[in-house]
Amino acid sequence: MLISTGRVIKIRTVTRFVVQDCSFLFHSTPSSLSSSLSSISPCSALLHFNHSLSLHKGASPPLDTLPQYSDYRYYIQMCDNSYPKTASWKEDTDCCSWDGVVCDKTTRHVIGLDLSCSWLNGPIHSNSTLFFLPHLRTLNLAGNCFNFSLISSEFGKFKTLTHLNLSFSCFSGKIPYEISHLSSLVSLDLSLNDGLFIETPVWKRVIHNLTQLRELLLDETNMSSIRPNSLMNLSSSFTTLSLHRCYLQGKLQNNILCLPNIQTLDLGKNENLDLGSVPKCNWSSSSLKVLDLSSISFSRELLDSISNLKYLKVLALDNCNFTGSIPSLLSNLTQITYLALTFNNFSGLMPLSLLNLPNLSTLILDNNQLVGPLPNHVSGLLNLNVLSLRSNFLNGTLPSWLFNLPSLVRLNLNDNQFIGEIGEFKPNSLEYLDLSYNKLHGSIPRSLLNLPNLSTLILDNNQLVGPLPNHISGLLNLNVLSLSSNFLNGTLPSWLFNLPSLVELSIASNQFIGEIGEFKSNSLKYLDLGYNKLQGSIPRPISSFVNLTYLSLSSNNWSIMLELEMISKLKNLYYLDFSNNLVSINNNVTYTLPKLQWLNLSSTNISEFPIFLRTATNLQYLDLSNNIIYGQFPRWLGDVGRDSLYFLDLHANLLQGSFPTLSFLSLQYLFVSNNKLTGEIPSLICNASYLDVLDLSHNNLSGMLPKCLVHSNFLSVLDLRMNSLHGTIPTTFSKRNNFRNINLNGNQLEGPLPQSLANCRNLEVLDLGSNKINGTFPYWLEGLLYLRVLVIRSNKFQGRIGNPKNKYPFPNLRILDISNNEFNGPLPRKYFKYLKAMTNVDEGKVGLEIYGRKVLSRFFECDDERVVY
């Protein structure tokens, strides 16, 4: 069973298939119809039920592929091997022989129906012939998709039913009162349905009426209206109670842990549940085998008591706010097979005793504060399938035993501080390996590239060196290969282009040279070859990757022809980055990339806007900076990403004319500096109510500064330097503004400096140099705690600079330039007494970091997230 990788840079999305009901046999529910069907045979009833639904594989996806359940009980599997059971049903055969159907050997009544994970899709109406099987004892419809329909009250008529499983089946709405009529029920599973909820009256009747109930699973059901202490009314005969993420809130008498026959108890992900004090019970005689209390805060004393549960096999205590070392008493759990303690604050060394548990198959200690090296020797772990220690502070070299675990399927050590070389892996069972974000060096061992079952290999952000081997045997099942941000070099070997199952390839930020070959597989969805030294032209077969969603060839030495034949077939492309290469555009033929949301063609020497942008209505990010695009803006530019564009960078081109008409609805970052724009800043920019960074510097813009820009509560960077703006600075800076950088240097602004600038509590840089601003020294800025740069040089300020008004003026000021004004009198010593921040900086560094263009990058950091759709 795969567990969540936790990689922020990747999002995998699997959508359950849902279609509207278009094949249901009946469209009304007249009593005459029910009467006519009441006597039909069980086989006919089953056939009618089957025909009322459609079959779609997407209705039964593996549970662990859905992102909403990525953190759901890693030890649970469902629909990993789904198939359409009803597809084999034949009308002219005895239904007792059909797949999933069980009949009484004497009466031939249908008493059991198991259609779990059978690709069934469509709603189950109240007049479904499913309800004409009165003798059913077991009914399992789990792992299908019934179009988020209500659970019909008709389910309450199965009087002989002992086992009902409707889990993971796209039911929604209220759990019907009639469920409480199933008085023979021993097991009820309604878990993992979307939007299902239970009301207090129904809950009370279920507890009161279903006296035979031993197993109750309602995971992901909204139980927020249920009082937790009502759980204490459950029968002492209960063996399974699973209420994972049910929104329970309030105090629960935790002697529920002491139910004499309870074997599975899952209350995990009920963050507002209070377990209270440690219950008094005989822990050593408890029957508990599965315990999940994730995301519930409770005492360390209770944790110590849990270590006495000698039959416990599964323990999940993620996100429980534990601190200190991991209790060594947990080594008493000799039967444990699954142990998860992620997202706590455990510190210290990892106990050697945990690594000697004889039956352990899964150990997950992610996102803690564990330190030190792994032990050099362990005894046991012969059954270990999953070992995940990511996001800790573990260091030292990787011990040899780690490469010799005979049953290991999944190993995740990413985001630690391991050093040294990667050893030679012996077990052929390994399917998933993530050693990224460490300090590993040396070459990639050849044995790693010959593992026959390996599906995911992630070695990003280490210090690996050398070329990839020329020949390998294996990797036939490899889906993900990520080697980015290392020091790998040499040419790309031919086997890299011939991996038959490859879906994701990232070798960015290395030192590879030469040309790339032709990929033979069409399965690629993600391809990142950026930041290498690759050269030549792009192979045309790249256009055949119809499933490709992410393509980055940035920062190489390629010559790329952006034309119809190359990318017009990439209809699923979401992300395209050809920046820092030589790109040619053929605008003679139009084509569309309907799903494109991110485009980076910066520093590619293009001279015109790509014509396919005209239809890029979903675009969110567009960077065409540092090119030679000349002339006026095309009129259609305003339609690009009309409701979605949040980032636009056109700086350092040869654009001229008036400011473009853009869609400002979603715009947050706008860079059009270093062009030849003329005219006024349009009032339409006031529609950009979420604008965060505005850089129009180094143009020929004239007119007055729009008042709406200083009224903004979102704008953090306003850079209009080196234009020809005139008039006064608007006087009404909002009290709730977010300004950090205001640069109006090199304009023709005049008049006094508005005292409302003191409202800019987060301001770090204020540059008003080379204008015609007058007045006295702006002492009212002394109280800006974060101000590091103040430039008012070459203006018409005048008068004496008096003593500071604040006790500690300008506490973080590092650059102060008041030259070329008309100040007179002595410089007050008290200012210099308190300007201590100027003495606490690295020479020659601060001016560039906080006064140059880097100040913009401080406020806008664009995470290059990898997104697979």
Phi, psi and omega in degrees: 000126180284150174244166184296135179286333183072010182285120182293331189282358182224138175233120176259137181233125174237123185258132175287139184280125178229128175236158177287151181291112181230004184229010182294140189293326186240140180246002176215170185232050179292149182296331180295325180292316179298321181295320183289338182263351187295339183254008181289155184289157177303322181295319178294321178299319179295319179295316178300317179298317180297318182290342180281351182239160174253167180247125176216129181301325181294349178282348183227061180285154173303136185303320187281000177267352181269126185299328182291344178245019184295335179253017184269114171027086186301341183275358180261131176241146177204136175061027176292333181230056183288155175199158184278095183299322185284351180295337182267357180291131181240136186295329185265019178239162180290124183295342178294344178262000183286151178299127178090355184253133177236132181242153173292130186294336181267305186274343183066015173290146174284115183247348180218137178221113179243099178245032180296141176052048185248016175069017183289135182219132180132162182283155172253106182279166182292341178260018179297143179289354172304326185277007174259029175240074191292346186261007182301134173251327178230134179224119181233107177245020185296151173072033172236189178221108184258039168057033176056033177280165176289152170286117186295144176296342181296338177301336181288355181268358177278080190295334183264004186291129176252334182226120179233121180233109177241027185286154173053046188227021174058043168266154179213175178085197184287142167286124188291148178303327186295344176301329181289354178278350184278073190291345180267000188295130175256325183225128178229121181232108177242022188287160172059044171248150188271116175081018178278140177215156181236135181264159186304314180301320179294316181300316181297320179291323177299313181295321185283319188272323187274071186287342180270354187296130178239338181229124179226119181233116182231028183311138178070010175271136180286112179241029187297338181271357184269132176286126184303326183292347176294343177296337181289351177274359179292152180298144177292351179273357181302136175249333182223125173225113183233111182231049184292127180049061180251009176063031174292142181214144182112187185270136178239124174296111192280013170290003169299336176292345185259006177307129192296333185248003184295130179244329177233122178227114180235107175244017186298153176065026168256080192299334184260017179269135181248119182273350177070212185275173182287125180289153177264105178207168181276090186298323185291339180261003181295148179268001185304129176244331180231124180223121177233112177238031183301144176064021174242126179277131176208173191285157175296330179298320178293323177299318178296323179293323180301330182293354177266002181280092192287345179260001186295131178247330182232126178225118178239114180230049180288145170055049180252011176063031177286149175230175180079193183279159175291127184301129177292341179297339179298341177291350175288344183278073188290343179267357187297135176246333183227123180225119180232122180230038188286163175052046169243193177238035176299140181229182180083190181284155175282125183300129177299330183298328178295326183278001178248007178294124193290331186254005186296127177246335180222125176230117183233113181235031184300155169054053170237200180234037180292143184231175174082175181279163170286151181298150182287332184223143173225156174239126183111212182061022179292337182257006186292120177261320186232126173229115182229117182232027188293157175057056169232201178236035180290145183219192182083183180274162178280121184291157186295328183297336182296333183265003185236013180291117191291335185250006188295128178250324186221127178228122181229111179237020188292156177062055171228203182230035180292146179234180177086191184263160175275129182283179179274119182283132180264317187289135177276358183281344188298128179244332186222128178221123177229110177242021186291162177056053170230200179234037181287144180227186185086187181268165176284123182297139182298326182299329181294327182271005178244008180290122189290333185256002184296126179249335181222126177229115184234112181234025182304155167053055169234203180234038182290145185229173174087170178280163170285148180297150182288331184224141174220162172230116183132202180059025179292338181255009185290122176262321185233125174230113184230112184236019189291160176058056171229200177237034180290146184218190181085183178275162180278124183290157185296328183297335181297333182264002185240013180287116192290335186251008188294129178248323182229127177229122176226116176233027185294157174059052171232204182230035179292147181233176175085192182261164178260148179275188180264121179292133181271334184270142176261011185275352185300132173244335185225123181222117179229108179245016188293160173057053171231202178236035180286154185215181180093202180252165181275127179301135181298329179302348178299336180288347181273357180280076187293343179267358185296128178247335185226124180222114177232119176241023190299148167058057170232202180239041184272155166251118188240127174260110181275097187220173184305311187295331185282313190238358185294338180273354184275064187291343180260005185295126181254325187227128180223122181225108175247017188300154178057042168224179176261112186244136173246143183244133173254102183264012182282338181236133180268148176206167184235148170237086195297335184255006184295127179237343185221119180226126177233109176238031180291146176055048179241002177068024177282153185243002179209162177289132177300132186293334182290349177294339181302330182252010182275069187284346181256008185297137178248328187226126180222120178234109177240027186286164177055051176232195179237036177293125187237168177087193183272165180288138175293146182298328184286354182301330180292344179270350182289121180053049189306319182250007188228339187292118178246346181226125178221120180235111178239018186291156178061055170233200180239032182289145182218174182093194184280165181300137185290153172276111184243165171272110185266004190303315184250359189294130178241330183227121182227119180236114177226029183288164175057050171232203181232042182290144178232174180085190184267159171288121189291151179293341179299339180296342177293343177285347181278073188288347179250014184297128182253316180233126177232116180234104177242024186292159176058053171229196177239037182290144181234191180086191184259160178287119181302132182298329184298335182292325179274347176279346188296142173260358182252325188299126178250331179234121176235107182238103180238022184296157175057054170231200179233039179290145181226182183087191182262161174283127180309143190268358190245069172288128184298146178291340181252025185288166185240019185298136172237333181220119174236117181231108180241021183302144171074039173240201180234036181289148185219182180084181182283160177280126183293132180291345178291353172300338178294346176285347183279073188295338181260006188295132178247327182229126174228110182238109180241020184297157174057053172229203179234031183287139182237184181113187180267174181302132186282072182297339182290354176271356184302329186275002179283104190295331187257001184294122181246336181229125175229113181236117175230023183297158174054052173232206182236031175295151186211172176089184181276149172265102185283181177294152181300148179272334180263156179294321179233083185285145175045062189295339182239016183291130181242334178230124177228119180232108180241018185291163176057046171235196182242034176293150177221173181083178182284155173281125183292130183295330185297328177299314184289335179295325186259355180278060185281339180297335180293338182267357186248040183227161176283133182299139174069004185250318188297317182304318181288321187289323186249355182244341179269199183295339181300337180298329177291319183293338176294327184265344176228108175246114184268107178288124181277073184284138176268123184236122179251123179245000000 
